[in-house]
Amino acid sequence: PAPSIQDSMGLTDREMTDLRDIAVDCMSRLDAVSRQYSHTVLDALFESIETGKDTSEDRDERMKALSDQRVRIVLAHAQVLKAALGDARFEELDARLRAEDARLRAEDAARPVKKRQ
């Protein structure tokens, strides 16, 4: 098996705890925004049905605001993590995670698509 992030980067137990805590908080906040996204789409649909008016522009504005909020959440948590780890350690972690993401995307792209029967 591949070494853990903690082992491969030499993160201390404290750094790993900080990483986990920050990641859990970030995911919790992103999940809350995702739930709002679903409600926004349904609310706009119901409003359109009830009023007979096109609510797509208002829905799009609300969805854009939620998307912007997601970006702000991620950036804020990245800054907290950077403060906890320090610049050098943060950059190492960022590079490793980006490389792993690229590897997984390449694997997904190379995987044959199964046809429905």
C-alpha positions in Angstrom: 0.0 0.0 0.0 1.0 3.6 -0.6 2.3 5.5 2.4 -0.1 7.8 4.1 0.1 11.5 3.6 1.4 11.8 7.2 4.1 9.3 6.6 5.2 10.4 3.1 5.4 14.1 4.2 6.6 13.5 7.7 3.7 15.4 9.2 3.6 15.4 13.0 0.6 14.0 14.8 -0.3 17.6 15.7 -0.1 18.7 12.0 -2.2 15.7 11.0 -4.8 16.5 13.6 -4.9 20.1 12.3 -5.3 18.9 8.8 -8.1 16.5 9.7 -9.9 19.1 11.8 -9.7 21.8 9.1 -10.8 19.4 6.4 -13.8 18.1 8.4 -14.9 21.7 9.1 -14.5 22.7 5.4 -16.5 19.7 4.2 -19.2 20.4 6.8 -19.6 23.9 5.5 -19.5 22.9 1.9 -22.2 20.3 2.5 -24.4 23.0 4.1 -24.0 25.1 1.0 -24.7 22.1 -1.3 -28.0 21.5 0.6 -28.9 25.2 0.0 -28.1 24.7 -3.7 -30.7 21.9 -4.0 -33.3 24.0 -2.2 -32.6 26.9 -4.4 -33.3 24.9 -7.5 -36.5 23.4 -6.1 -37.7 26.7 -4.7 -37.2 28.4 -8.1 -39.1 25.6 -9.8 -42.0 25.8 -7.4 -42.1 29.6 -7.6 -42.1 29.4 -11.4 -45.0 26.9 -11.3 -47.0 29.0 -8.8 -46.5 32.3 -10.5 -46.2 31.3 -14.1 -43.1 33.5 -14.4 -39.6 32.7 -15.5 -37.5 32.6 -12.4 -34.4 31.3 -14.1 -32.5 34.6 -13.8 -33.1 34.9 -10.0 -32.2 31.2 -9.6 -29.0 31.7 -11.6 -28.1 34.6 -9.4 -28.7 32.6 -6.2 -26.7 29.7 -7.6 -23.8 31.9 -8.5 -23.9 33.4 -5.0 -23.7 29.9 -3.6 -20.9 28.9 -5.9 -19.0 32.0 -4.8 -19.6 31.1 -1.2 -18.1 27.6 -1.8 -15.0 29.2 -3.3 -14.7 31.5 -0.3 -15.1 28.6 2.1 -12.3 26.6 0.4 -10.0 29.6 0.2 -10.6 30.5 3.9 -9.8 26.9 5.0 -6.7 26.8 2.8 -5.5 29.9 4.6 -6.2 28.3 8.0 -4.3 25.2 7.0 -1.4 27.3 5.6 -1.2 29.1 8.9 -1.2 25.8 10.8 1.4 24.0 8.7 3.6 26.9 7.6 4.3 28.0 4.0 6.8 25.3 3.1 4.8 22.3 4.5 1.6 23.7 3.0 3.2 24.0 -0.5 4.4 20.4 -0.2 1.0 19.1 0.7 -0.7 21.2 -2.0 1.7 19.8 -4.6 1.2 16.2 -3.5 -2.6 16.5 -3.5 -2.6 18.2 -6.9 -0.4 15.4 -8.3 -2.6 12.7 -6.8 -5.7 14.4 -8.2 -4.1 14.5 -11.7 -3.2 10.9 -11.4 -6.7 9.9 -10.5 -8.2 12.0 -13.3 -5.9 10.4 -15.8 -6.9 6.9 -14.6 -10.6 7.8 -14.9 -10.1 9.2 -18.4 -8.3 6.0 -19.4 -10.9 3.7 -18.0 -13.2 2.4 -20.8 -16.8 3.5 -20.6 -19.2 0.6 -20.1 -22.2 0.6 -22.5 -25.6 0.1 -21.1 -27.3 -3.1 -22.3 
